[in-house]
Amino acid sequence: MSPDAPRTAPRPAHPAADEVRRRLEHARTTRLAQLKALDETGSSSGDHLLSHQKDAIKRILAEIDAAFARVHDGTYGICLGCSKPVPPERLEILPHTRHCVACQHRAA
């Protein structure tokens, strides 16, 4: 490499990625608080509704973790169904979503 060639500095974190991480962290914190509240209700172990609520929250936590991985590998915001960008409005509401609305309907 020539001494006159420009050196590439480490790329700073993209501001949008920081915002995405903040939203995902907020979603994670909220779901963990919900899970803790359900655990503290002291309901009987036979309460199927409570069990379903806990399972749903745990699934969302797994989706949030998967979204963090997509941010890290650069695929966040790309629909896993059609490979097109997920609209920013959808990501704002559901930062952990993996699909655009059309593909989500097909997957359901």
Buried (B, 14 or more C-beta within 10 A) or exposed (E): EEEEEEEEEEEEEEEEBEEBBEBBEEBBEEBEEBBEEBEEEEEEEEEEEBEEBBEEBEEBBEBBEEBBEBBEEEBBBBBBBEEEEBBEEBBEEBBBBBBBEEBBEEEE
